[in-house]
Amino acid sequence: MFASFDPVALDMACADACNRQPVLENSILGENKKHDHDESHDHFHVVHPDTNWRTCVEHAEKIGLGTRDYELIEI
C-alpha cells in the first residue's frame, strides 16, 4: 500500500514499483518485451507504446500539483 499527501510523488512511486517487478514470460508484457529493444524497463511503454505516461506526471509537477521526488518508507 502506498500513501502520500503528494499525488505526483504517489503516482511516481507506484509507477517505479511496477517497473521494478519481474516480467512474467506468459503475459502480454512478456510477449511484447521479446520484441522490445528498449532497455529502459518501462513496462507501461512496452505494453502501450503509443502513450507516454511520464508526460502526465511531468505536467502535474509543472503546474504545481506536487513533485516527482519521493522517499519510500517501508513499515
C-alpha positions as CSV (number, residue, x, y, z in Angstrom):
1,M,0.0,0.0,0.0
2,F,1.3,3.4,-0.9
3,A,0.2,6.7,0.8
4,S,1.2,10.3,0.4
5,F,-0.2,13.8,0.7
6,D,1.6,14.5,-2.6
7,P,-0.3,12.9,-5.5
8,V,2.5,13.3,-8.0
9,A,5.1,11.6,-5.7
10,L,2.5,8.9,-5.1
11,D,2.0,8.3,-8.8
12,M,5.7,8.2,-9.4
13,A,6.4,5.8,-6.5
14,C,3.7,3.5,-7.8
15,A,4.9,3.6,-11.3
16,D,8.5,2.9,-10.2
17,A,7.3,0.0,-8.1
18,C,5.5,-1.5,-11.0
19,N,8.5,-1.1,-13.3
20,R,10.7,-2.9,-10.7
21,Q,8.6,-6.0,-10.9
22,P,9.8,-9.0,-12.9
23,V,8.2,-9.7,-16.3
24,L,6.1,-12.9,-16.4
25,E,7.0,-14.6,-19.7
26,N,3.5,-15.8,-20.4
27,S,1.9,-12.4,-20.2
28,I,1.2,-9.6,-22.7
29,L,4.2,-7.7,-21.2
30,G,6.4,-10.8,-21.6
31,E,5.4,-11.3,-25.2
32,N,5.9,-7.6,-26.0
33,K,9.2,-7.5,-24.2
34,K,10.6,-10.1,-26.5
35,H,10.2,-7.6,-29.4
36,D,11.2,-4.5,-27.5
37,H,14.8,-3.5,-27.7
38,D,14.5,-0.6,-25.3
39,E,16.2,-1.5,-22.0
40,S,14.5,1.3,-20.0
41,H,12.4,-1.3,-18.2
42,D,9.3,0.8,-18.7
43,H,6.6,-1.9,-18.5
44,F,3.9,0.7,-19.3
45,H,5.6,1.8,-22.5
46,V,6.2,-1.8,-23.6
47,V,2.5,-2.7,-23.4
48,H,1.2,0.7,-24.6
49,P,4.0,2.2,-26.9
50,D,1.7,4.9,-28.2
51,T,1.2,6.6,-24.9
52,N,3.7,8.4,-22.7
53,W,2.6,8.3,-19.0
54,R,5.6,10.3,-17.9
55,T,4.4,13.4,-19.6
56,C,1.3,13.4,-17.4
57,V,3.4,13.2,-14.2
58,E,5.8,15.9,-15.6
59,H,2.9,18.2,-16.4
60,A,1.3,17.6,-12.9
61,E,4.6,18.6,-11.4
62,K,5.0,21.6,-13.7
63,I,1.6,23.0,-12.7
64,G,2.3,22.6,-9.0
65,L,0.4,19.6,-8.0
66,G,3.4,18.0,-6.4
67,T,6.9,16.7,-7.1
68,R,8.2,13.5,-8.8
69,D,10.8,13.2,-6.0
70,Y,9.8,10.9,-3.1
71,E,11.2,9.0,-0.2
72,L,9.9,5.5,0.1
73,I,9.5,4.5,3.7
74,E,8.6,0.8,4.3
75,I,6.8,0.0,7.5
